[in-house]
Each structure stands twice: as structure tokens, then as C-alpha cells.
Amino acid sequence: MATSALAGKSAVVTGGSRGIGRAIVMRLAADGAAVVFGYRSDEAAAKQVVADVEAAGGQAMSVAADLAEPAEVARLFVAADEFFAKLGISGLDILVNNAAIALVKPMTEVTEPEYDRVMAVNAKGTFVAIQQAAQRMPQGGNIVSVTSMTTVMTRPGESVYTASKAAVEQFTRVAADELAERGIRVNAVSSGPTDSGPGGMLRSSTTAEQRQQVAAMTPLGRVGEPEDIADIVAFLVSPDARWLTGQNLRATGGLVKGC
Ligand SMILES: NC(=O)c1ccc[n+]([C@@H]2O[C@H](COP(=O)([O-])OP(=O)(O)OC[C@H]3O[C@@H](n4cnc5c(N)ncnc54)[C@H](OP(=O)(O)O)[C@@H]3O)[C@@H](O)[C@H]2O)c1
């Protein structure tokens, strides 16, 4: 059942069809926001998320759009405008940049198309989404980007992915400066290893044994769950976080501290 914390608010979430993005969609909708989320290809999963939101009393719509293509990102936002207008909501209140792809390969083996694809989806896609959202947030609003603890705890094989997330973190800092005069807050959440389900980023890039090792290294004794990240996003877009902008919260169960 939807609550009222975000009643009358609109939210766009990228990569909402599964994993962490799905949890963010469910949480923002449960808080009362109308949510439009993007995905790339898994239409069945996206439809299921819409059905799950509606079954819980919320409002959501999904849009297939490849974040690597600026015209498709623009189409996602135009579709969102139309959905929100039908609900009597004008403008955009919340953007959550969540979608990303991973690439685990030694630097010496990364091909140019692989490099370009990761940068196009993760960095350029986020940049263009911020541009689109900022045009629709005349006064006030929140932008949150999901990044990764790999920018401070690097791992072999993650050069391009890590660089793409470093770009997202710098976009966050500069956008916080540029958009502050309009009361728009811009923050990031650095996820630690999070079990985003079968086919999700963690399970695709690690063995079960590696996940157990990471859980053992983590002060709070487990890997993350998608809801761990979604709840932090919900906090950042809430009035309780009104004094936070340009921040990067390390949501890692203590694996990465501060910094
Ligand atoms: N899971 C972790 O351990 C972990 C750790 C650190 C940071 N993160 C970050 O957390 C976020 C979510 O991770 P996750 O594990 O939940 O990911 P995930 O399960 O792989 O889900 C990715 C989502 O992004 C969408 N997506 C992928 N490529 C896209 C594209 N080109 N255009 C539009 N949408 C696209 C996917 O849609 P389709 O299914 O239709 O392709 C899906 O909805 C990412 O930013 C990731 O970097 C995750």
C-alpha cells in the first residue's frame, strides 16, 4: 500500500526492470511517487515490475530505451512527461540514474567497441539523463546516481567500468554546483557488492565462493540486498536529506569507510 511521503511527485528511474533499480522503483512508488522507469530489453521483467507496483497501490510505467543513445534517453523523458501529465503532475521531481553495464576484462584485452559501449551506457547515458532531468526541474528536485565502491577499492579487470563510474561521481559533484541555485540536490550512492539476483551484475561477475569471501570481509557480515540501496535513495530524495548535495554515500556494509 502506497504511503504519502512522495505523494504527487514524479520520478524517472533508469534500469528499473530488475535488481537494484527494481527495488528503487518499488520503494519510490510505495512512498507515493508516480514512477517511469527505463530498461533495455527485458520487456517481460519490466511489465512484471509495473504489475507489482500497481498491485501494491502505486503508479508506474516502463519504457524500453537504450541509454547509450541520447535520442532514446530523450524519448524516455518525453514518455515520462506524457505519463505524468495524464496523472495531473507537471515537471519532474526525481531522477535516479541506476542502469549500467559491467565489463570484467584485463585492460590489455579490452576492445575499442567494448570501451565505447561501457562509457556510452554508464557515463554518457547518465550525463544525458541529468541534462534531460534538469530541463524538467525548474525549481527544486533531486538527482541520485548509483555508482560503485570500485572507484575507491579497485579490482583487476574493472578498468573501464570503474572509470565510467568515476565519471558519474564527477558529474554528481559538478551538477550539484550548477543546479544548487535552483534548489536541485544531486547526490550519489556507491554500492558495494549487492546481490541483484540471477543475471544481475554481482552474480554475473563473481563466483559463489567469491561472494562468500566478500561477505566475510564485510564488517556487517553479508553482501548487500537491492533494498539496502533503495532505502538510501529514498532517504536522499526525502526532505530529511535537505542539507545533502554533492555527496557520495558509501553503501557497503562497512567494506569501504568514509572517503
Ligand atoms: N550489483 C552490484 O553488486 C553492484 C555493485 C556496485 C554498483 N552497482 C551499480 O548498481 C546499479 C544496478 O546494478 P544491478 O546489479 O541491479 O544491475 P542489473 O541487475 O544488471 O540491472 C541493470 C538494469 O539496467 C538496465 N540496462 C542495462 N543496460 C542498459 C541500457 N543500455 N539502456 C537502458 N537500460 C539498461 C537493465 O535492463 P535490461 O535487463 O532490460 O537489460 C536492468 O534494468 C548499476 O549502476 C551498477 O553499476 C551494482
The ligand as an SDF file (V2000), in Angstrom:
LIG
                    3D

 48 52  0  0  0  0  0  0  0  0999 V2000
   25.0940   -5.4160   -8.0160 N   0  0  0  0  0  0  0  0  0  0  0  0
   26.2380   -4.9540   -7.5170 C   0  0  0  0  0  0  0  0  0  0  0  0
   26.9880   -5.6840   -6.8420 O   0  0  0  0  0  0  0  0  0  0  0  0
   26.6510   -3.5280   -7.7430 C   0  0  0  0  0  0  0  0  0  0  0  0
   27.8020   -3.0470   -7.1110 C   0  0  0  0  0  0  0  0  0  0  0  0
   28.1710   -1.7230   -7.3050 C   0  0  0  0  0  0  0  0  0  0  0  0
   27.4000   -0.8890   -8.0930 C   0  0  0  0  0  0  0  0  0  0  0  0
   26.2940   -1.3990   -8.6930 N   0  0  0  0  0  0  0  0  0  0  0  0
   25.5260   -0.4930   -9.5460 C   0  0  0  0  0  0  0  0  0  0  0  0
   24.1520   -0.5910   -9.2100 O   0  0  0  0  0  0  0  0  0  0  0  0
   23.3670   -0.3800  -10.3750 C   0  0  0  0  0  0  0  0  0  0  0  0
   22.4020   -1.5330  -10.5660 C   0  0  0  0  0  0  0  0  0  0  0  0
   23.1170   -2.7510  -10.5610 O   0  0  0  0  0  0  0  0  0  0  0  0
   22.3300   -4.1540  -10.6760 P   0  0  0  0  0  0  0  0  0  0  0  0
   23.2640   -5.1910  -10.1810 O   0  0  0  0  0  0  0  0  0  0  0  0
   20.9820   -4.0350  -10.0680 O   0  0  0  0  0  0  0  0  0  0  0  0
   22.2130   -4.2840  -12.2760 O   0  0  0  0  0  0  0  0  0  0  0  0
   21.4180   -5.3460  -13.1470 P   0  0  0  0  0  0  0  0  0  0  0  0
   20.7170   -6.3530  -12.3100 O   0  0  0  0  0  0  0  0  0  0  0  0
   22.4000   -5.8230  -14.1830 O   0  0  0  0  0  0  0  0  0  0  0  0
   20.2770   -4.4640  -13.8610 O   0  0  0  0  0  0  0  0  0  0  0  0
   20.6550   -3.4760  -14.7730 C   0  0  0  0  0  0  0  0  0  0  0  0
   19.4420   -2.6970  -15.2170 C   0  0  0  0  0  0  0  0  0  0  0  0
   19.8900   -1.7120  -16.1710 O   0  0  0  0  0  0  0  0  0  0  0  0
   19.2150   -1.9160  -17.4180 C   0  0  0  0  0  0  0  0  0  0  0  0
   20.1440   -1.6290  -18.5050 N   0  0  0  0  0  0  0  0  0  0  0  0
   21.2950   -2.2630  -18.8160 C   0  0  0  0  0  0  0  0  0  0  0  0
   21.8190   -1.7410  -19.9220 N   0  0  0  0  0  0  0  0  0  0  0  0
   21.0030   -0.7470  -20.3230 C   0  0  0  0  0  0  0  0  0  0  0  0
   20.9910    0.1470  -21.4160 C   0  0  0  0  0  0  0  0  0  0  0  0
   21.9640    0.1290  -22.3530 N   0  0  0  0  0  0  0  0  0  0  0  0
   19.9830    1.0110  -21.5260 N   0  0  0  0  0  0  0  0  0  0  0  0
   18.9800    1.0450  -20.6150 C   0  0  0  0  0  0  0  0  0  0  0  0
   18.9180    0.2170  -19.5590 N   0  0  0  0  0  0  0  0  0  0  0  0
   19.9180   -0.6710  -19.4220 C   0  0  0  0  0  0  0  0  0  0  0  0
   18.7930   -3.3660  -17.4100 C   0  0  0  0  0  0  0  0  0  0  0  0
   17.7240   -3.5810  -18.3200 O   0  0  0  0  0  0  0  0  0  0  0  0
   17.6470   -5.0000  -19.1280 P   0  0  0  0  0  0  0  0  0  0  0  0
   17.5560   -6.0730  -18.0930 O   0  0  0  0  0  0  0  0  0  0  0  0
   16.4350   -4.8730  -19.9950 O   0  0  0  0  0  0  0  0  0  0  0  0
   18.9380   -5.0880  -19.9070 O   0  0  0  0  0  0  0  0  0  0  0  0
   18.3880   -3.5290  -15.9360 C   0  0  0  0  0  0  0  0  0  0  0  0
   17.1290   -2.9760  -15.7190 O   0  0  0  0  0  0  0  0  0  0  0  0
   24.3670   -0.1830  -11.5170 C   0  0  0  0  0  0  0  0  0  0  0  0
   24.6260    1.1820  -11.7210 O   0  0  0  0  0  0  0  0  0  0  0  0
   25.6190   -0.8450  -11.0060 C   0  0  0  0  0  0  0  0  0  0  0  0
   26.7960   -0.3350  -11.6140 O   0  0  0  0  0  0  0  0  0  0  0  0
   25.8980   -2.6760   -8.5370 C   0  0  0  0  0  0  0  0  0  0  0  0
  1  2  1  0
  2  3  2  0
  2  4  1  0
  4  5  1  0
  4 48  2  0
  5  6  2  0
  6  7  1  0
  7  8  2  0
  8  9  1  0
  8 48  1  0
  9 10  1  0
  9 46  1  0
 10 11  1  0
 11 12  1  0
 11 44  1  0
 12 13  1  0
 13 14  1  0
 14 15  2  0
 14 16  1  0
 14 17  1  0
 17 18  1  0
 18 19  2  0
 18 20  1  0
 18 21  1  0
 21 22  1  0
 22 23  1  0
 23 24  1  0
 23 42  1  0
 24 25  1  0
 25 26  1  0
 25 36  1  0
 26 27  1  0
 26 35  1  0
 27 28  2  0
 28 29  1  0
 29 30  1  0
 29 35  2  0
 30 31  1  0
 30 32  2  0
 32 33  1  0
 33 34  2  0
 34 35  1  0
 36 37  1  0
 36 42  1  0
 37 38  1  0
 38 39  2  0
 38 40  1  0
 38 41  1  0
 42 43  1  0
 44 45  1  0
 44 46  1  0
 46 47  1  0
M  CHG  2   8   1  16  -1
M  END
$$$$
